[in-house]
Amino acid sequence: MHNPSNALSEFNMLLVGLIDKVCEELGLKRLDYSTPEDLFRAIFDRCSAKYLSNLDDMMGDDYLRDDLLGIMHRAVRVRIEESRRSA
């Protein structure tokens, strides 16, 4: 039988690996940030408003939990709102 906690752990490892790849492409170092919120903010500051809107639309409200993916999605929404205010 599959252990749900192992699946979550594996998902988090995959997500961290993807985050590291994105950071490398953007010239960022994940360990330079004290919180996931700060890291995602730095990443999404480098993304276009159109990209962030598409990502937000794709995720809908399904991912706004208190996990790493939820923190990331909230950072997307904050960045979208900031870009709307500055436009």
Secondary structure per residue as TSV (DSSP state, phi and psi in degrees):
chain	resnum	aa	ss	phi	psi
A	1	M	-	360.0	142.9
A	2	H	-	-80.4	132.1
A	3	N	-	-87.2	117.6
A	4	P	H	-60.4	-33.6
A	5	S	H	-69.3	-32.3
A	6	N	H	-67.3	-39.3
A	7	A	H	-63.5	-42.0
A	8	L	H	-65.2	-41.9
A	9	S	H	-62.3	-43.5
A	10	E	H	-64.6	-39.5
A	11	F	H	-63.4	-44.7
A	12	N	H	-62.7	-38.2
A	13	M	H	-64.9	-41.2
A	14	L	H	-62.2	-45.6
A	15	L	H	-62.5	-43.4
A	16	V	H	-64.1	-38.9
A	17	G	H	-62.1	-42.0
A	18	L	H	-66.2	-40.0
A	19	I	H	-62.5	-43.5
A	20	D	H	-60.4	-40.2
A	21	K	H	-64.2	-44.2
A	22	V	H	-63.2	-43.5
A	23	C	H	-59.6	-43.4
A	24	E	H	-60.8	-44.0
A	25	E	H	-63.9	-31.1
A	26	L	H	-93.2	-2.7
A	27	G	T	76.4	26.7
A	28	L	-	-106.8	158.5
A	29	K	-	-120.2	118.1
A	30	R	G	-54.0	-38.4
A	31	L	G	-75.1	-6.6
A	32	D	G	-77.6	-7.9
A	33	Y	-	-110.8	135.7
A	34	S	S	-82.4	-21.8
A	35	T	S	-136.2	154.5
A	36	P	H	-59.7	-34.3
A	37	E	H	-59.1	-45.1
A	38	D	H	-64.0	-40.8
A	39	L	H	-64.0	-49.3
A	40	F	H	-64.1	-35.0
A	41	R	H	-60.5	-45.6
A	42	A	H	-63.2	-39.9
A	43	I	H	-66.1	-49.1
A	44	F	H	-76.2	-15.4
A	45	D	T	-65.7	-19.5
A	46	R	T	-98.1	4.3
A	47	C	S	-106.8	149.3
A	48	S	-	-72.8	156.2
A	49	A	H	-62.2	-36.5
A	50	K	H	-64.2	-44.7
A	51	Y	H	-60.0	-45.9
A	52	L	H	-64.7	-39.1
A	53	S	H	-63.9	-42.0
A	54	N	H	-63.0	-42.4
A	55	L	H	-62.7	-44.1
A	56	D	H	-63.0	-43.3
A	57	D	H	-61.5	-42.2
A	58	M	H	-64.7	-37.5
A	59	M	H	-82.4	-25.1
A	60	G	T	57.4	-147.2
A	61	D	T	-100.7	6.0
A	62	D	T	-70.9	-18.5
A	63	Y	T	-112.4	17.8
A	64	L	-	-91.6	47.4
A	65	R	S	-93.3	179.7
A	66	D	S	-94.2	54.1
A	67	D	S	-128.7	-178.3
A	68	L	H	-59.5	-40.8
A	69	L	H	-66.0	-37.6
A	70	G	H	-65.6	-41.0
A	71	I	H	-61.4	-43.3
A	72	M	H	-62.3	-45.3
A	73	H	H	-65.7	-39.4
A	74	R	H	-63.0	-36.7
A	75	A	H	-64.8	-36.7
A	76	V	H	-61.0	-47.3
A	77	R	H	-65.5	-38.0
A	78	V	H	-62.7	-44.5
A	79	R	H	-65.4	-38.5
A	80	I	H	-61.5	-46.3
A	81	E	H	-62.5	-41.8
A	82	E	H	-63.2	-40.2
A	83	S	H	-68.7	-32.7
A	84	R	H	-67.5	-39.5
A	85	R	H	-68.2	-32.9
A	86	S	H	-86.1	-7.4
A	87	A	-	-80.7	360.0
